[in-house]
Amino acid sequence: MDISLVKRYLRIDFDDDDELLELIASAARDYIIGAVGSYNEKDPLMLLLLCCLTQEMYDKRSYTVTAGIKRSHSVCGMVLQLQTKYDGADVNDSAGE
């Protein structure tokens, strides 16, 4: 995953949080694999979902954890579309690893 794409999406033009963004993007990728069953870095919708999840995790950092963290309707819709598109298909892209 090219962190520069995530930074452009988040409109971040400094390097101070690069390590944190890489960690969050990696967690977002794992979330997608768990929700969809695979990850394809060449799929534009999957890349957009990765950016959206990274933004949610980056923006909502907190020292306290609240129960019932909800995902946006857009994120839920993208997950559902990708689940349907990749239903059981093995499309893991090793380029992101």
MIROPA-461699 format. One record per residue: chain; residue number from 0; x, y, z of N, C-alpha, C in turn; residue in one letter. Coordinates in steps of 0.02 Angstrom, whole numbers, padded with zeros to 5 digits. Example, Ala and Ser with C-alpha at 12.3 -4.5 7.8 and 13.67 -1.06 7.14 Angstrom:
<recs>
<rec A; 0; <00660; -00284; 00390>; <00615; -00225; 00390>; <00660; -00165; 00390>; A>;
<rec A; 1; <00642; -00112; 00354>; <00684; -00053; 00357>; <00645; 00002; 00394>; S>;
</recs>
This chain:
<recs>
<rec A; 0; <00042; -00059; 00000>; <00000; 00000; 00000>; <00044; 00062; 00000>; M>;
<rec A; 1; <00030; 00105; -00046>; <00067; 00168; -00050>; <00034; 00219; -00003>; D>;
<rec A; 2; <00069; 00236; 00050>; <00042; 00281; 00101>; <00028; 00350; 00073>; I>;
<rec A; 3; <00060; 00368; 00018>; <00048; 00435; -00011>; <-00024; 00442; -00035>; S>;
<rec A; 4; <-00055; 00388; -00059>; <-00126; 00391; -00079>; <-00170; 00405; -00018>; L>;
<rec A; 5; <-00156; 00371; 00036>; <-00195; 00383; 00098>; <-00185; 00454; 00122>; V>;
<rec A; 6; <-00124; 00479; 00119>; <-00111; 00548; 00141>; <-00147; 00599; 00097>; K>;
<rec A; 7; <-00149; 00586; 00032>; <-00185; 00631; -00012>; <-00260; 00629; 00003>; R>;
<rec A; 8; <-00287; 00570; 00016>; <-00358; 00563; 00032>; <-00374; 00601; 00097>; Y>;
<rec A; 9; <-00329; 00595; 00146>; <-00340; 00629; 00211>; <-00318; 00702; 00209>; L>;
<rec A; 10; <-00289; 00724; 00155>; <-00263; 00792; 00147>; <-00211; 00808; 00200>; R>;
<rec A; 11; <-00165; 00761; 00209>; <-00110; 00769; 00256>; <-00047; 00783; 00215>; I>;
<rec A; 12; <-00015; 00839; 00229>; <00044; 00857; 00191>; <00107; 00860; 00234>; D>;
<rec A; 13; <00106; 00825; 00290>; <00165; 00821; 00333>; <00182; 00748; 00345>; F>;
<rec A; 14; <00242; 00734; 00367>; <00266; 00665; 00375>; <00264; 00640; 00447>; D>;
<rec A; 15; <00244; 00682; 00494>; <00247; 00664; 00564>; <00208; 00601; 00582>; D>;
<rec A; 16; <00151; 00589; 00548>; <00107; 00533; 00565>; <00114; 00475; 00517>; D>;
<rec A; 17; <00166; 00473; 00475>; <00172; 00420; 00426>; <00172; 00350; 00457>; D>;
<rec A; 18; <00210; 00341; 00510>; <00212; 00275; 00543>; <00144; 00255; 00570>; E>;
<rec A; 19; <00109; 00302; 00600>; <00041; 00290; 00625>; <-00007; 00275; 00568>; L>;
<rec A; 20; <-00003; 00313; 00514>; <-00046; 00301; 00456>; <-00034; 00232; 00425>; L>;
<rec A; 21; <00029; 00211; 00422>; <00044; 00145; 00396>; <00014; 00090; 00441>; E>;
<rec A; 22; <00018; 00100; 00506>; <-00012; 00052; 00553>; <-00088; 00050; 00545>; L>;
<rec A; 23; <-00119; 00108; 00541>; <-00192; 00111; 00533>; <-00214; 00082; 00466>; I>;
<rec A; 24; <-00177; 00098; 00413>; <-00194; 00071; 00347>; <-00187; -00005; 00346>; A>;
<rec A; 25; <-00138; -00030; 00381>; <-00129; -00103; 00386>; <-00188; -00134; 00424>; S>;
<rec A; 26; <-00210; -00102; 00477>; <-00268; -00126; 00515>; <-00331; -00122; 00472>; A>;
<rec A; 27; <-00337; -00069; 00431>; <-00395; -00062; 00386>; <-00394; -00118; 00334>; A>;
<rec A; 28; <-00336; -00135; 00309>; <-00329; -00190; 00261>; <-00351; -00256; 00293>; R>;
<rec A; 29; <-00329; -00268; 00355>; <-00349; -00328; 00391>; <-00424; -00329; 00403>; D>;
<rec A; 30; <-00453; -00271; 00417>; <-00526; -00265; 00426>; <-00561; -00286; 00361>; Y>;
<rec A; 31; <-00536; -00261; 00304>; <-00567; -00278; 00240>; <-00562; -00353; 00226>; I>;
<rec A; 32; <-00504; -00382; 00240>; <-00496; -00455; 00230>; <-00545; -00492; 00274>; I>;
<rec A; 33; <-00554; -00470; 00336>; <-00601; -00503; 00381>; <-00673; -00495; 00359>; G>;
<rec A; 34; <-00690; -00437; 00332>; <-00759; -00423; 00312>; <-00776; -00451; 00243>; A>;
<rec A; 35; <-00729; -00448; 00197>; <-00741; -00467; 00127>; <-00715; -00537; 00113>; V>;
<rec A; 36; <-00662; -00557; 00148>; <-00632; -00622; 00136>; <-00570; -00619; 00093>; G>;
<rec A; 37; <-00555; -00561; 00066>; <-00496; -00554; 00024>; <-00479; -00479; 00017>; S>;
<rec A; 38; <-00422; -00466; -00013>; <-00402; -00397; -00025>; <-00370; -00393; -00094>; Y>;
<rec A; 39; <-00393; -00348; -00135>; <-00366; -00338; -00202>; <-00348; -00264; -00209>; N>;
<rec A; 40; <-00285; -00249; -00205>; <-00261; -00180; -00207>; <-00274; -00146; -00274>; E>;
<rec A; 41; <-00290; -00185; -00325>; <-00303; -00157; -00391>; <-00377; -00137; -00400>; K>;
<rec A; 42; <-00419; -00154; -00353>; <-00490; -00138; -00357>; <-00500; -00067; -00329>; D>;
<rec A; 43; <-00524; -00020; -00370>; <-00532; 00049; -00346>; <-00579; 00055; -00286>; P>;
<rec A; 44; <-00633; 00016; -00285>; <-00679; 00019; -00228>; <-00645; -00005; -00164>; L>;
<rec A; 45; <-00603; -00056; -00170>; <-00567; -00080; -00111>; <-00517; -00028; -00086>; M>;
<rec A; 46; <-00484; 00006; -00132>; <-00437; 00059; -00112>; <-00474; 00116; -00079>; L>;
<rec A; 47; <-00532; 00134; -00106>; <-00572; 00187; -00075>; <-00595; 00166; -00006>; L>;
<rec A; 48; <-00616; 00104; 00002>; <-00636; 00079; 00068>; <-00578; 00081; 00116>; L>;
<rec A; 49; <-00519; 00062; 00094>; <-00459; 00066; 00136>; <-00447; 00137; 00160>; L>;
<rec A; 50; <-00454; 00185; 00114>; <-00444; 00256; 00132>; <-00498; 00279; 00180>; C>;
<rec A; 51; <-00561; 00260; 00168>; <-00615; 00280; 00213>; <-00606; 00252; 00283>; C>;
<rec A; 52; <-00589; 00188; 00288>; <-00577; 00157; 00353>; <-00518; 00189; 00389>; L>;
<rec A; 53; <-00465; 00202; 00351>; <-00407; 00234; 00380>; <-00425; 00303; 00407>; T>;
<rec A; 54; <-00465; 00340; 00370>; <-00486; 00406; 00393>; <-00527; 00400; 00457>; Q>;
<rec A; 55; <-00575; 00353; 00459>; <-00615; 00345; 00520>; <-00571; 00328; 00580>; E>;
<rec A; 56; <-00524; 00282; 00571>; <-00481; 00262; 00626>; <-00434; 00318; 00646>; M>;
<rec A; 57; <-00410; 00357; 00598>; <-00364; 00412; 00612>; <-00400; 00469; 00647>; Y>;
<rec A; 58; <-00460; 00486; 00622>; <-00497; 00543; 00649>; <-00527; 00529; 00718>; D>;
<rec A; 59; <-00543; 00466; 00732>; <-00578; 00449; 00794>; <-00533; 00417; 00845>; K>;
<rec A; 60; <-00469; 00436; 00844>; <-00423; 00411; 00895>; <-00443; 00439; 00963>; R>;
<rec A; 61; <-00438; 00397; 01013>; <-00457; 00418; 01080>; <-00423; 00373; 01131>; S>;
<rec A; 62; <-00416; 00399; 01191>; <-00389; 00358; 01245>; <-00443; 00315; 01277>; Y>;
<rec A; 63; <-00504; 00329; 01261>; <-00558; 00288; 01288>; <-00593; 00252; 01231>; T>;
<rec A; 64; <-00618; 00193; 01246>; <-00654; 00153; 01196>; <-00727; 00155; 01214>; V>;
<rec A; 65; <-00767; 00174; 01166>; <-00839; 00175; 01178>; <-00872; 00115; 01145>; T>;
<rec A; 66; <-00921; 00088; 01176>; <-00957; 00030; 01149>; <-00998; 00053; 01089>; A>;
<rec A; 67; <-01007; 00008; 01043>; <-01051; 00022; 00987>; <-01022; 00069; 00935>; G>;
<rec A; 68; <-00958; 00062; 00919>; <-00929; 00102; 00866>; <-00964; 00084; 00801>; I>;
<rec A; 69; <-00989; 00135; 00767>; <-01028; 00124; 00706>; <-00989; 00147; 00645>; K>;
<rec A; 70; <-00995; 00109; 00592>; <-00965; 00127; 00529>; <-01015; 00168; 00490>; R>;
<rec A; 71; <-00991; 00212; 00447>; <-01035; 00254; 00406>; <-01074; 00211; 00357>; S>;
<rec A; 72; <-01128; 00239; 00332>; <-01168; 00203; 00282>; <-01127; 00190; 00219>; H>;
<rec A; 73; <-01084; 00236; 00201>; <-01042; 00227; 00141>; <-00996; 00167; 00150>; S>;
<rec A; 74; <-00964; 00163; 00207>; <-00918; 00107; 00221>; <-00956; 00041; 00220>; V>;
<rec A; 75; <-01013; 00039; 00253>; <-01053; -00023; 00255>; <-01075; -00043; 00185>; C>;
<rec A; 76; <-01095; 00006; 00145>; <-01115; -00008; 00076>; <-01058; -00035; 00034>; G>;
<rec A; 77; <-00999; -00006; 00042>; <-00941; -00030; 00004>; <-00923; -00101; 00025>; M>;
<rec A; 78; <-00925; -00115; 00090>; <-00911; -00183; 00114>; <-00960; -00233; 00083>; V>;
<rec A; 79; <-01024; -00216; 00083>; <-01075; -00260; 00055>; <-01063; -00271; -00020>; L>;
<rec A; 80; <-01047; -00218; -00057>; <-01034; -00225; -00129>; <-00973; -00271; -00141>; Q>;
<rec A; 81; <-00921; -00262; -00102>; <-00862; -00303; -00111>; <-00874; -00375; -00090>; L>;
<rec A; 82; <-00913; -00386; -00037>; <-00930; -00454; -00018>; <-00966; -00490; -00075>; Q>;
<rec A; 83; <-01011; -00454; -00107>; <-01048; -00483; -00163>; <-01002; -00495; -00223>; T>;
<rec A; 84; <-00959; -00447; -00237>; <-00914; -00452; -00295>; <-00864; -00509; -00287>; K>;
<rec A; 85; <-00837; -00517; -00227>; <-00784; -00566; -00216>; <-00809; -00627; -00177>; Y>;
<rec A; 86; <-00871; -00642; -00181>; <-00901; -00697; -00144>; <-00861; -00762; -00153>; D>;
<rec A; 87; <-00818; -00777; -00106>; <-00780; -00838; -00106>; <-00721; -00840; -00154>; G>;
<rec A; 88; <-00711; -00787; -00192>; <-00655; -00786; -00239>; <-00589; -00773; -00203>; A>;
<rec A; 89; <-00537; -00807; -00226>; <-00471; -00796; -00197>; <-00435; -00744; -00239>; D>;
<rec A; 90; <-00439; -00681; -00218>; <-00409; -00626; -00256>; <-00357; -00589; -00216>; V>;
<rec A; 91; <-00329; -00620; -00165>; <-00280; -00586; -00123>; <-00223; -00561; -00166>; N>;
<rec A; 92; <-00207; -00497; -00158>; <-00153; -00466; -00195>; <-00092; -00463; -00150>; D>;
<rec A; 93; <-00042; -00501; -00166>; <00018; -00503; -00124>; <00060; -00441; -00130>; S>;
<rec A; 94; <00043; -00396; -00177>; <00082; -00334; -00185>; <00077; -00290; -00124>; A>;
<rec A; 95; <00022; -00296; -00087>; <00013; -00254; -00028>; <00048; -00281; 00034>; G>;
<rec A; 96; <00077; -00340; 00029>; <00108; -00370; 00087>; <00182; -00359; 00089>; E>;
</recs>
